[in-house]
Amino acid sequence: MTGRIPYTKPSITELETRYAADAAANGWGAACYDYIVRFEREFGSYIGSDFAIATSSGTGALHMGLAALGIGPGDEVILADSNWVATVAPIVHLGATPVFVDVLDETWCIDPAAVERHLTPRTRAIIVTHLYGNLAEMDALLALGRRAGVPVIEDAAEAIGSMWGDRRAGSMGLFGTFSFHGTKTLTTGEGGMLVTSDPDFYECVLTLSNHGRARGQTKQFWADEIGFKYKMSNIQAAIGCAQLQRIEELVARKREILACYRIRLCVLPGVQMNCELEGTVNGAWMPTAVFHPLTGITREALQRGFAAADIDARVFFHPLSSLAMFEDRRDNVNAWDIPGRAINLPSYHDMSEDDIRRVSETLIAIARGEGRRDARLSRSA
Ligand SMILES: Cc1ncc(COP(=O)(O)O)c(C=O)c1O
């Protein structure tokens, strides 16, 4: 064993430190928004959206977007039960009701049929999270949204680099949100982005993002409504510009790490990794292994084994409806069952081949030591 293997850490080169130093030295006064404006323009163009607004977090981007839709008390917002708590927090802050639905066994993303079953006259939005870089079934979800007259929103916090056909994750719904938290493929430390191609919606979010002061407002220090202050700093945006310049390389390395795990772990029967449906590209933010129920391998055994090997592997998101503040939705069978037999694997850019081998061999040893041998598995795997 040769030292701890962390879960994630960003790839920071001389380019990022040079841009950050430039912003710190020169990005004030008349230049105080230069990197922000540039990051928004270049990020929107990379994603294929007409407009982008940089924020202090992905959560803030989602909060402002939902507020711009006028979502509030009495409204329902549908989202997957398998999610990070950040996706539901803004719904709760706005006083609306989250409606948790199940995910698909293959993609771990929201099940369109379950969405359809939960639509009501009070449904005001469908939030689609592309979990761990896996893509949700966008054709079905967008068609459903159109038929129901309900906007589809993409939480693409984990899906930079993922593509559905020729569209990038985040560019297909009314708006998409991204996170640039230090664990993400592209980071600014903390930070996020809202993207949209709807000009009216953009203006609405822009006003909200500036404490409710509309563009062109000539009266100084005058707010037309109560808005938000979820802005990204120029120094963070400078780091973002450098990361975006390297985005192809950053995504390619994440994909390479996932591919290496896939090859090394294929010796194990009954292990499922992030899917890449035909016609899609998985940005591979978080390589995740899910064991078939017949293997008998549990999250707890995986956590114990990785902790003993000094490897920082993490649990699959608990279903949000299992949190104390929500009503239990155990009937979301996949969302409740998958986390108990799954684990997220380390995947930072600078991981060596040796690190990947060590993680894979640890996982294989845990599975062989703790797992059941079931003849049905070799047939189903
Ligand atoms: C699915 C999902 N949604 C939203 C967020 C929120 O992003 P942030 O941490 O930048 O607020 C995250 C970030 O971890 C996430 O993974």
The ligand as an SDF file (V2000), in Angstrom:
LIG
                    3D

 16 16  0  0  0  0  0  0  0  0999 V2000
  -26.7130   16.4440   -8.7620 C   0  0  0  0  0  0  0  0  0  0  0  0
  -26.2320   17.7070   -8.1320 C   0  0  0  0  0  0  0  0  0  0  0  0
  -27.0470   18.7630   -8.1270 N   0  0  0  0  0  0  0  0  0  0  0  0
  -26.6770   19.9310   -7.5920 C   0  0  0  0  0  0  0  0  0  0  0  0
  -25.4290   20.1030   -7.0340 C   0  0  0  0  0  0  0  0  0  0  0  0
  -25.1250   21.4010   -6.3800 C   0  0  0  0  0  0  0  0  0  0  0  0
  -23.9690   22.0300   -6.7750 O   0  0  0  0  0  0  0  0  0  0  0  0
  -23.1670   22.9450   -5.7620 P   0  0  0  0  0  0  0  0  0  0  0  0
  -22.4760   22.0670   -4.7930 O   0  0  0  0  0  0  0  0  0  0  0  0
  -22.2310   23.7020   -6.6470 O   0  0  0  0  0  0  0  0  0  0  0  0
  -24.1520   23.8420   -5.1090 O   0  0  0  0  0  0  0  0  0  0  0  0
  -24.5240   19.0490   -7.0320 C   0  0  0  0  0  0  0  0  0  0  0  0
  -23.1780   19.2290   -6.4750 C   0  0  0  0  0  0  0  0  0  0  0  0
  -22.5930   18.5280   -5.7850 O   0  0  0  0  0  0  0  0  0  0  0  0
  -24.9370   17.8060   -7.5770 C   0  0  0  0  0  0  0  0  0  0  0  0
  -24.1200   16.7430   -7.5800 O   0  0  0  0  0  0  0  0  0  0  0  0
  1  2  1  0
  2  3  1  0
  2 15  2  0
  3  4  2  0
  4  5  1  0
  5  6  1  0
  5 12  2  0
  6  7  1  0
  7  8  1  0
  8  9  2  0
  8 10  1  0
  8 11  1  0
 12 13  1  0
 12 15  1  0
 13 14  2  0
 15 16  1  0
M  END
$$$$
